Amino acid sequence: MGPLSTRRAPASGALASALATTALAAAGGCGGSSQRSGASAPSPPARSGSTSPAGPAAPRSGRFIATLATPAGPHPKVGVKWPITIYARTRGGRPLRGKVTYQFLFGGAIVARRGHHRFTGSFHDRLDWPSRSVGLPLTFRAVVSTPLGQRNLDYPVVVQR
C-alpha cells in the first residue's frame, strides 16, 4: 500500500470535474447477473441499504433491502478487477427484479456514469480502475432500482497502484 499522507492540492469547480471524469474514463466493467438459491454470500455486505444523504428518499424505499458487497475492500488496485456484488431483496428475504447503474463521485459531484444492468436477486460485476484515478478520494455509487423503490449504495474508494 502506498502512503496516504501525501495529498494533492484540492482542485476546484470545472477543473475537479474534468480531472475526475478523465480519471474515470476507463472505469467500468462487464458483469453478469445470477440468481442465488439458498447459497450464502461470499462476504458480508460492505454497505447495507444506505441512501444518499444529498437527496430525498425514493417513494416506498423502505420496502426492500439493497446491499453492496466487495471482498476486495475500499482500495481497488489498478490492473486488478475489483469484484462487487449487489443484492436486492424484500424485507421478507425474497429476491427482487431490479436494475443497477453506476455513478462515480468526486467531491460529492457525479463525474461519470456507467452500466445499466438488469438482475433478479443479485448481480456480480468486476470493475477496472484506470491509473489516472490513483489517489483520488472517489465514491462509487450503485443506484439500485426495483418495483419497490430506489436505493443509492455509496462506497468511498481510493484507488491504489
Buried (B, 14 or more C-beta within 10 A) or exposed (E): EEEEEEEEEEBEEEEBBEBBBBBBEBBBBEBEBBEBEEEEEEEEBBBEBBBBEEEEEBEEBBEBBBBBBBEBEBEBBBEEBBBBBBBBBEEEEEBBEBBBBBBBBBBEBBBBBBBEBEBBBBBBBBBBBBEBBBBBBBBBBBBBBBEBBBBBBBBEBBBBE
